Amino acid sequence: MPSEGQRPRLSNRVEQAVLRLLDQALAYHPDACRCPRCRRDVVALALRRLPARYAGSATGEVLIDVELQRVQVQAELLGALDQAIRVVKARPHHDRPA
């Protein structure tokens, strides 16, 4: 067991996959805002619709990443992004204080 100063590094592989697919999903919405705040909002909304997949080792990352490459999973990720983009387009927050 790691000591208190050596916590295992965890990474949400779904978050990484959503970030990689964001520009691809935005390409289908040329009128969507691409400012940093709207991009963050899209990612946050998409991640709320998707189950997290955490990995704590390099092996775990590879195994999860392979699963996330399946066509059905890619479609689910892009679907969540598409819905999130539509929500943010309808009510963007980029003009509001953070």
Stockholm file with secondary structure:
# STOCKHOLM 1.0

chainA/1-98         MPSEGQRPRLSNRVEQAVLRLLDQALAYHPDACRCPRCRRDVVALALRRLPARYAGSATGEVLIDVELQRVQVQAELLGALDQAIRVVKARPHHDRPA
#=GR chainA/1-98 SS CCCTTSCCCCEEHHHHHHHHHHHHHHTTCTTSCCSHHHHHHHHHHHHHHSCCCEESSHHHHHHHHHHHTSHHHHHHHHHHHHHHHHHHHHSCCTTSCC
#=GC SS_cons        CCCTTSCCCCEEHHHHHHHHHHHHHHTTCTTSCCSHHHHHHHHHHHHHHSCCCEESSHHHHHHHHHHHTSHHHHHHHHHHHHHHHHHHHHSCCTTSCC
//
